[in-house]
Amino acid sequence: MELKEELELLNEESSIAEIQKYIKAMKKARKFDGVTIEREMMLFLEELGELAKAIRKKTKGHLDITKEYKANVEEELADCFIYLLSIANMNDVDMFKAFKDKERINCNRVWKKDNK
């Protein structure tokens, strides 16, 4: 099955595991499956920076007030999501299980409001 066909099988009801499986196939199809974990992490951090910049621009935190900024938070979030799940795959982490396990721990924590 071609990658585009696999992508079209994903929908709002798709599980995180299904998306992780697609990302594994996508990386192989695009010949990114040989990337080291260190490089993948650096690429992820770059995408996080792009997301931060898009959010700053969207919230009018411009550095140059004469320039028209175009911020695409949605695309940057998608890029971060892709890299995050890719890193999970590279570490054999089931993200749904990891989320549930971590949130069970968090549910038992006592949280206080940040007064900043």
C-alpha positions as CSV (number, residue, x, y, z in Angstrom):
1,M,0.0,0.0,0.0
2,E,1.3,3.5,-0.9
3,L,1.9,6.0,1.8
4,K,-0.8,8.3,0.6
5,E,-3.3,5.5,0.9
6,E,-2.1,4.7,4.4
7,L,-2.5,8.4,5.3
8,E,-6.1,8.4,4.0
9,L,-7.0,5.5,6.2
10,L,-6.3,7.6,9.2
11,N,-9.2,9.7,10.6
12,E,-10.4,11.3,13.8
13,E,-11.1,7.9,15.2
14,S,-7.5,6.6,14.6
15,S,-5.6,5.6,17.7
16,I,-2.2,6.9,18.6
17,A,-0.8,3.5,17.9
18,E,-2.2,3.7,14.3
19,I,-0.6,7.1,13.9
20,Q,2.7,5.8,15.3
21,K,2.6,2.9,12.8
22,Y,2.0,5.4,9.9
23,I,4.9,7.5,11.0
24,K,7.2,4.5,11.0
25,A,6.1,3.6,7.4
26,M,6.4,7.3,6.4
27,K,10.0,7.5,7.7
28,K,10.9,4.3,5.8
29,A,9.2,5.4,2.6
30,R,11.0,8.8,2.7
31,K,14.3,7.0,3.6
32,F,14.5,8.8,7.0
33,D,14.6,5.5,8.9
34,G,18.4,5.6,9.3
35,V,18.3,8.9,11.2
36,T,20.0,8.7,14.6
37,I,18.0,9.4,17.8
38,E,20.3,12.4,18.4
39,R,19.5,13.9,15.1
40,E,15.8,13.2,15.5
41,M,15.9,15.0,18.8
42,M,17.6,18.0,17.4
43,L,15.1,18.2,14.6
44,F,12.3,18.0,17.1
45,L,13.8,20.8,19.1
46,E,14.0,22.9,16.0
47,E,10.3,22.3,15.4
48,L,9.5,23.3,18.9
49,G,11.4,26.6,18.3
50,E,9.3,27.1,15.1
51,L,6.2,26.5,17.1
52,A,7.3,29.0,19.8
53,K,7.9,31.6,17.1
54,A,4.5,30.9,15.4
55,I,2.8,31.4,18.8
56,R,4.7,34.6,19.5
57,K,3.8,36.0,16.1
58,K,0.1,34.9,16.4
59,T,-0.1,36.7,19.8
60,K,1.4,39.8,18.3
61,G,4.7,39.5,20.1
62,H,6.5,40.8,17.0
63,L,10.1,42.0,17.0
64,D,9.6,44.1,13.9
65,I,6.4,46.0,14.1
66,T,6.6,47.1,10.4
67,K,6.6,43.5,9.1
68,E,3.5,41.5,8.4
69,Y,3.9,38.1,10.1
70,K,2.2,34.9,9.0
71,A,2.0,32.3,11.8
72,N,0.9,28.8,11.2
73,V,0.6,27.3,14.7
74,E,-1.4,24.3,13.3
75,E,1.4,23.2,11.0
76,E,4.1,23.6,13.6
77,L,2.1,21.6,16.1
78,A,1.7,18.9,13.5
79,D,5.5,18.9,12.9
80,C,6.1,18.6,16.6
81,F,3.6,15.7,16.9
82,I,5.2,13.9,14.0
83,Y,8.7,14.2,15.6
84,L,7.5,13.3,19.1
85,L,5.8,10.1,17.8
86,S,8.9,9.3,15.7
87,I,11.1,9.6,18.8
88,A,8.7,7.3,20.6
89,N,9.0,4.8,17.8
90,M,12.8,5.0,17.9
91,N,12.6,4.2,21.7
92,D,9.9,1.5,21.3
93,V,7.5,3.5,23.4
94,D,3.8,3.0,23.1
95,M,2.7,6.7,23.5
96,F,-0.8,5.8,24.5
97,K,0.4,3.5,27.3
98,A,3.1,6.1,28.3
99,F,0.4,8.8,28.4
100,K,-2.0,6.7,30.5
101,D,0.8,5.6,32.9
102,K,2.1,9.1,33.4
103,E,-1.4,10.6,33.8
104,R,-2.2,8.0,36.5
105,I,0.9,9.3,38.4
106,N,-0.2,12.9,37.8
107,C,-3.7,12.2,39.1
108,N,-2.2,11.2,42.4
109,R,-0.1,14.4,42.7
110,V,-1.3,17.5,44.7
111,W,-1.3,20.5,42.4
112,K,-1.2,24.1,43.4
113,K,-2.2,27.1,41.3
114,D,0.7,29.1,39.7
115,N,0.2,32.7,40.9
116,K,2.3,34.3,38.1
